[in-house]
Each structure stands twice: as C-alpha cells, then as structure tokens.
Amino acid sequence: MIRLEQITLREIRLPLREPFRTSFGSVSERRIALLELRDTDGVTAWSEGVALDAPNYSAEALDTAWFAMTEWVAPRVLGREFTHPRDVYPVLEQDFRGNWMAKAAIEMGMWVLEATRQGIPLATLLGGTRSEVATGISLGIQLTPEALVEKARAAVAQGYRKVKIKIEPGRDVAYVRAVREALGPDAPLMADANNAYLLSDADRLAELDDLGLLMIEQPLAWDDIVQHASLQKRLRTPICLDESITSVDKARDMVTLDAGRIINIKPGRVGGFASSLAIHEYCLAQQVPVWCGGMLESGIGRACNVALASLPGFTKPGDLSPSARYWARDIVTPEWTMSSDGMVRVPLDRPGLGVTVDTDFVDTLTVRQVVLR
Ligand SMILES: [Mg+2]
C-alpha cells in the first residue's frame, strides 16, 4: 500500500555542454522539473518531468506541465491509497485528457517509491530482464555534412551501438549519405526528422532508402498516423513513430494501418510506466521492436529510461547516452557511464533509481520550488 503525503516540485536549470539542435529548434540550457515524493512512512523518491521549455515537441511545455501537476495530477494522487503503482495511471486518465508528461512525472515517481519501499531495483519492479542495455547516440543537426561526419566517427569510436542523425529539409540526404560513405555499409545509422516533412516530400524521403538506415523516425506531423501509413507504403526503410504514440491504442493504430514498424517509447510522452509497459507488451506480442528514446533528461530521468530499456522487447539500442555526453556535471552519483562497447549497466545492486541524487548540487540549480501536500 502506497500513500503519498508530500510532493516537492522544483525547477532546475542545467547547462548543456553544447547546444542541441533539432528540426524544431536549439537548446543550450535545460529547464527541468524535478519531483521528490514522500509517502506517509517517510520513504522518499525522486522523479523528473520531461516537458521541454516550449510546446515544440508535444503540446506540453515545462510551465503547462507545472500547472497541470500542481492543479490536477498531485491532488488526485496525494493522500490516496494505492495497492500498486500500476493503479495510478487509470486514476489519472479518468476524465483527464492529455497532459501525459505531467502525469508521467508523478506516476513514474510512484514506481520509484514502490521499488524503494520494497528495497528492489526499479528495473526489477518493472519486469526488466537485462543487466546492461545497449545505447546509441542522437546527433543534433550540424551546419555541414563534414561536421556531422566528424561527430558520427567519434561516436562510433566511443562504442555507440547506433547513430541517430537529426534531419530537416535541406539537411537530409546529402548529410546522411556523407555519414554512410564515411562509416561504411555496416554502421547502424538512422534518421530522426521530428515532424519536419510533409507527405508530398515522399520522393525526397525515398532517396534515403538506398542508404541502409535502420529506420526513419517520425518524418510527418507530430500527431499523425494515417499519413505515415501512406508514406510507409512508399518507403523500404521502416518508419519508427515517436511523437504520435501517446498510448497503447495509438500503437495499435500504427500496427493496424502499417503506419510504422518500430516504436520509440519515451515513458514521459505516454503518461508513465504503466502505459509504457502496456505498449511494450502489445509490441512484443506483435513482434514490433521498441527502444527507449531520450528527452535530454538529467541522471534521474536517465535512471528511469535505463530501467525501462532492460525489458525484453527493447531490442534496439536506446538513446541512453552517459551523463558526460550532455552535462558538465550530472545531478546524480555515480554519473551514468557507458562501456567501450556501448553498454550501460543496469544498477541491479541498488534499490529504487540505483543512483543517489546530489541534493546540494540540485539546491544550487533550483530556481523555484513548491511543496504540495
Ligand atoms: Mg524522436
């Protein structure tokens, strides 16, 4: 039985080592919502909201998620008895549309709290079966193909198991081709367009078919499934959906319409772990590979993603880069690291998140805080 007594919600600002550019913009400092949940027995757990600064990935942004958490999510969960964290998601979904990132921040915190209470790793509570997970790197849009090639070469040398190239119209085929020629036919490459194309660009996107990509991620609109089905008919490269998949129902729609053949599961995007597990289970039954994407999380969000990626259906490398890829200093110890062959260890020897939050450092980064009871 879990009963939440208090949630401390804060906003921190964590500077990125280098700006990260996608088709929807560039970010140089990450505003992150962090939560510390405390139950009536005094057990605490940290979690992280993944909403970005602006509503340019999904309809949510940090400030709208902050409002949703304080006004609607926290009041549904605080003081209520739950026998298991899987029971939180249905309570949050009842007559409460969307706002999945706000819901996920608290829902995932409840899973971390339960794992901590039981003294078991989060990965174990979720049903994870791996002790290490393969990671790829996500490379932001570069100014020239040469600059991109240099980054991709460095990534492969570091051991990354997959290189994801962010693309946009004008910085696509020539850029991906340059990387393919530099790294050879066997390098595991993929592209992510973050909704930058229209169905009328299908011929352009089909030029990527000759470049042997593992997949092309979310080329069309952020909430579209039907047009992706039309596009998939014209591509040999499998489409992977990211933004469009917000629930297991959307995953079913994708499979039914053959709108994509791979899913990038981000627990924050789909309302948390229970929804992620439902999508994972469905995809496993349908033999649709899944992998865990990233939202420029701190080490807290990374812990959640690594735990999820240890489940058996996560058969493609995730975007689970080590802390040093993004941050001069992460907010957890130990920081997340990767082996020379691109593997991240699942911390199965420690309960809960498996890392310790550096609360002194978090205090120095905090720009606002509210305590909800
Ligand atoms: Mg994506």
Boltz pocket constraint, residues with backbone or C-beta under 6 A from the ligand:
constraints:
  - pocket:
      binder: B
      contacts: [[A, 192], [A, 194], [A, 217], [A, 218], [A, 242], [A, 243], [A, 264], [A, 293]]
      max_distance: 6.0
